[in-house]
Amino acid sequence: MADRVYNFSPGPATLPVEVLEKAGKDVVNFQQTGIGLIEISHRSKEFMAVADEAEANLRDLMQIPDNYKVLFLQGGASSQFFMIPMNLLGKDKKATYLNTGTWAKKAIKEAKLFGDIDVAYSSEEASFNRVPADNEYTVAGNSEYLYYVSNNTIYGTQFPNVPATEKMLISDMSSDILSRSVDVSKYGMIFAGAQKNLGPAGVTLVIIREDLLENTPAQTPTMLSYKTHADKGSMFNTPPCFAIYVVGEVLKWLKKQGGVEAIEKINAEKAGLLYGAIDSTDYYRGHAEKESRSLMNISFNLPSPELEAKFIAEAAAVELNGLKGHRSIGGCRASIYNAFPREGVVKLVDFMKEFESNNPAS
Ligand SMILES: *Cc1c(COP(=O)(O)O)cnc(C)c1O
């Protein structure tokens, strides 16, 4: 096996190496059963224990109140873009959305198929370089919920606080779940695709307040109703067993690191190192406005697209991989989720200084 490089990929993203090594063994022979992890029945006592433990650890790490259900679904975070309005728009079929990037925009498009959607804020004209302050949007009075994307993976912006509203909050936390403390009781629902900060692609985590399960219209297809999955403990049909197992191992790893509060401090420190490097020179320019900066995805530019291409190639040659920005804004992006090691950030900062002195802006 090649030595591991520092992988700044936005998702699927780097996972703790100890988790990968254990998963490799369990795939062949799970807990001395003589059966591999991905061959064993999802209704076996061994797998049921895996799913139960993953849920219990998640509840513990996020302090999820008892009146919330935890679901492990398939279809990616993108399927939540339509499941949410299908299930939760209520009688008036109205909701408010904040348009802070590609993922918000896609969710708005789907929601419009089901109801009257008010887009109360958009930073699209400024290429999504910020998220709104509380006084920059008004939530329509008859809205069932306010929807926002907590961390905008592509643009590198993040809501520093929970947006103010008297309405129910629904949040896409795909790229910052478990990176900082969240008061779950403020939300009707939180969801996250696993492949950014939780585990491999294939499972989407949904945390939903129990009373909302009754709001689903009767004609909703069985598989697309939250209640179906809640009533059957995410085992209405075959769940994504492998992905749930890896998420469970990542949660155990996170507990060993000291839990959410501990990782939150580490994340702030890691991001601080990179933003410090960006702010110390005009050579690098951060895409996000300072008040909206993400601690997970740091998007930045160099003086020219040519220098950016050279930067990305030379970084990869010294094992700093995956720094190319998203095609919609170009430039560079360093994704430094929970499992991304601090040493990799330090190495990138050193590389940035060296690159700048070797490649002066013309
Ligand atoms: C990656 C991402 C998605 C899409 O996730 P899929 O699982 O690929 O559908 C949605 N929202 C955010 C914030 C993301 O970062």
The ligand as an SDF file (V2000), in Angstrom:
LIG
                    3D

 15 15  0  0  0  0  0  0  0  0999 V2000
  -22.0200   17.3430   -0.8970 C   0  0  0  0  0  0  0  0  0  0  0  0
  -23.1980   18.1040   -0.4250 C   0  0  0  0  0  0  0  0  0  0  0  0
  -24.5170   17.7520   -0.7980 C   0  0  0  0  0  0  0  0  0  0  0  0
  -24.8250   16.6380   -1.7790 C   0  0  0  0  0  0  0  0  0  0  0  0
  -24.6140   15.3980   -1.2180 O   0  0  0  0  0  0  0  0  0  0  0  0
  -24.9680   14.0570   -2.0130 P   0  0  0  0  0  0  0  0  0  0  0  0
  -24.8980   13.0300   -0.9180 O   0  0  0  0  0  0  0  0  0  0  0  0
  -23.9470   13.8870   -3.0720 O   0  0  0  0  0  0  0  0  0  0  0  0
  -26.3320   14.1840   -2.5720 O   0  0  0  0  0  0  0  0  0  0  0  0
  -25.5500   18.4880   -0.2610 C   0  0  0  0  0  0  0  0  0  0  0  0
  -25.3270   19.5030    0.5860 N   0  0  0  0  0  0  0  0  0  0  0  0
  -24.0860   19.8700    0.9490 C   0  0  0  0  0  0  0  0  0  0  0  0
  -23.9040   21.0120    1.9020 C   0  0  0  0  0  0  0  0  0  0  0  0
  -22.9830   19.1810    0.4670 C   0  0  0  0  0  0  0  0  0  0  0  0
  -21.7490   19.5500    0.8270 O   0  0  0  0  0  0  0  0  0  0  0  0
  1  2  1  0
  2  3  1  0
  2 14  2  0
  3  4  1  0
  3 10  2  0
  4  5  1  0
  5  6  1  0
  6  7  2  0
  6  8  1  0
  6  9  1  0
 10 11  1  0
 11 12  2  0
 12 13  1  0
 12 14  1  0
 14 15  1  0
M  END
$$$$
